[in-house]
Amino acid sequence: MSMVLDKATTQAWHRLEGLLGINSEADYQRARKALDELIDEVGSNERHPKASLMDTLGILVEAWEKDKHPIPAAEPRKVLAYLMEEQGLRQSDMQEIGSQGVVSEVLAGRRKLNLRQVQKLAERFNVSPAVFV
């Protein structure tokens, strides 16, 4: 008998199919909650029995978000200002960029971030460097 037709596989699929089919906002919310739980349980352990489920669910959630919840493009300086405000940071706290004067010029749009600054900011805020480009 084929594994695809195996009774245990069929039963397992029936338990998972509501999670792996994201066709509505409610499905998306349920999938996000399950993904958060999987991330807490699996972490970075690639050998965990549920690691591939976490990866698959992550791909599905990301695809839904890109289609239904696209992130509008924002100027890098506005992203930086938002992240600073969110974390209660002042210009003087941003040594990754340079002096307070340099930070002020970046936030005012008079100066662009260089590659080194982008990399440092991405690390500090744990975001993709693309948000600063």
C-alpha positions in Angstrom: 0.0 0.0 0.0 1.2 3.5 -0.9 2.2 5.8 2.0 -0.1 8.4 0.5 -3.1 6.1 1.0 -1.9 5.0 4.4 -4.7 5.3 7.1 -2.4 7.1 9.5 -1.4 9.5 6.8 -5.0 10.2 5.9 -5.9 10.8 9.5 -2.9 13.1 10.0 -3.9 15.1 6.9 -7.4 15.6 8.2 -6.0 17.1 11.3 -3.6 19.4 9.3 -5.7 20.4 6.3 -7.4 23.2 8.1 -4.0 24.7 8.9 -2.4 24.3 5.5 -5.2 25.8 3.5 -5.3 29.5 3.9 -8.3 30.8 2.1 -9.7 33.4 4.4 -8.6 35.9 7.1 -9.7 33.4 9.8 -7.6 30.7 8.2 -4.7 33.1 8.1 -5.1 34.0 11.8 -5.3 30.4 12.8 -2.2 29.6 10.7 -0.2 32.5 12.3 -1.1 31.3 15.8 0.0 27.7 14.9 3.2 29.0 13.3 4.0 31.1 16.5 3.5 27.9 18.6 5.7 25.9 16.3 8.4 28.5 16.4 8.3 28.4 20.2 8.5 24.6 20.2 10.9 24.0 17.3 13.1 27.0 17.5 16.1 26.6 15.3 16.3 22.8 15.7 16.3 21.6 12.1 16.1 18.0 13.3 12.9 18.5 15.3 10.1 16.3 14.0 7.9 19.4 13.3 10.6 21.5 11.6 9.4 20.8 8.1 5.8 21.5 9.1 7.0 24.9 10.6 8.8 25.7 7.3 5.8 24.8 5.2 3.4 26.8 7.3 5.8 29.7 7.3 5.9 29.7 3.4 2.1 29.6 3.3 1.7 32.4 5.8 4.3 34.5 4.0 2.5 34.0 0.7 -0.8 35.1 2.2 0.8 38.2 3.8 2.4 39.2 0.5 -0.9 38.9 -1.3 -3.3 40.2 1.3 -1.2 42.3 3.7 1.5 43.9 1.6 3.8 46.2 3.4 3.8 49.6 1.8 7.1 50.9 0.7 8.5 53.5 3.1 11.4 55.8 2.9 14.4 54.4 4.8 14.6 57.5 7.1 10.9 57.0 8.0 11.5 53.3 8.8 14.4 54.3 11.0 12.4 57.0 12.8 9.6 54.5 13.4 12.0 51.9 14.8 13.7 54.4 17.0 10.4 55.7 18.4 9.1 52.1 18.9 12.2 51.3 21.0 12.4 54.7 22.8 15.7 55.6 21.2 17.2 59.0 20.7 19.5 60.2 18.0 22.4 59.9 20.4 21.6 56.2 20.9 22.3 55.5 17.2 26.1 55.0 17.1 25.6 52.5 14.2 25.0 55.6 12.0 27.5 58.0 13.5 27.3 61.2 15.4 24.1 62.8 16.5 24.5 65.3 13.7 24.8 62.5 11.1 21.7 60.8 12.5 19.9 64.1 12.3 20.8 64.6 8.6 19.7 61.0 7.8 16.4 61.5 9.6 15.8 64.8 7.8 16.5 63.3 4.4 19.7 65.3 3.8 22.0 62.2 3.9 21.5 58.7 2.7 22.6 55.6 4.7 25.7 53.8 3.4 26.0 50.0 3.2 27.8 49.7 6.5 25.2 51.7 8.3 22.4 49.7 6.7 24.0 46.4 7.8 24.5 47.6 11.4 20.9 48.9 11.6 19.5 45.7 10.3 21.4 43.8 12.9 20.3 46.2 15.7 16.6 46.1 14.9 16.6 42.5 13.6 15.1 43.4 10.3 16.0 42.9 6.7 18.6 45.3 5.3 16.1 46.0 2.5 14.0 48.2 4.7 16.8 50.7 4.8 17.5 50.8 1.1 
